[in-house]
Amino acid sequence: MTEADSILPRSLVPRIEEALADTPAVLLVGPRQSGKTTLARRLAREGMQYLTLDDELTRTAALNDPVGLLRGRDCLILDEVQRASNLLLTLKKIIDEDRRPGRFLLTGSANIMTLPTVADSLAGRMETLTLLPLSQTEMRGGSINWLDSVFSREIPRVRDILVGDALRAAVLTGGYPEAVARATVRRRQIWARQYMDAILKRDARELGRIDKIAELPRFFRLLAESAGQLCNYSQLGAAVGLNYKTAARYTAFFEQVFLLSRVEVWAQNRISRAIKTPKIQFMDSGLLAAQLEVTPTTLTTRPERFGMLLESFVYGELLKHAHTAEDFYRIMFYRDHNQHEVDFVIEGKGGQVIGVEVKAAATITGRDLTGLKRFAEIAGDSFLMGVVLYDGEQTLPMGDKLWAVPLSTLWT
């Protein structure tokens, strides 16, 4: 299964079709090789032309004569638009002259909407949706959105159990279609290294405007080692000879190309959220495993590595559910001065929250509930449920509003 040949259903399709029905332009963003081009072509309306800015001639025309490139093109798929973001200003004028919905379907391997000029020029004219690598739900034929379900107080039933070695294999594989298509850990990690090499050599110069490319691999490896930990730019930068500002800029670049996220800490006061130190979370556990050179063999000697990878795996799955859910959800974490922690806090409409702890073990003890109980006290009436996702098969009550829930419910 490659990006070109993948026929798996994608959970984002209904959201894309809704947007195309009432919005002139839809921008589909996400990491390279997540399946954007395949999906865009699959959803193309009759008569839609296709242009990719990965083609050197097309990109040159876009940079030098954007008006000429788009003249006379009524409906268009424009692929990898971040490679000539100036084209979007021309697109604005075309849309203002004819605001029919569904005229333009764009894809981008970087979050160009973080650029102020782009965001301002297309406000109200374009809807942006995010396509991440394949979710376990998509790969296993599930249909339930985990977040919509638990916020309705319904924990999904387990139908496709993955525990033990099978769960570890899924975590080490991740969700990139090209990685999933490879039969062995070695082949997947070779792909992942070449994937990262391409991003560091091309996107870092074009998007991040980073000249000292030689420093990036070491810094990215350091970020991988820090997955799931607080993001201290001074400490991270000093470890590889970078200052605070450079470390922050490099991290922002990796976030812009959808390799990792900075996750906010939950606090009842929203101002406090903005000023507290975020955590670093990788979006794909397979890519993280390749960076850390983790294999089933190394997990036998360093089992603590699996906990880090499993947390990244769950974060990626929750994020994919958030992007395809009926309602809007924010994913955060909780940590207080007494070192009580909850891996993930999901906030829904009206400020309701669910706490999620991730455990690699097949059994749950009272200690595993400490952070959730403390969080429940702080959240008060906003606290809807606390869930410990674990490597087991049964959903069990663990106290007032607290549950032990199999990880496999994430893809039921």
Summary of the structure (lengths in Angstrom):
residues: 412
radius of gyration: 21.6
end to end distance: 22.0
largest distance: 66.5
contacts: 1360
relative contact order: 0.12
helix: 49%
strand: 17%
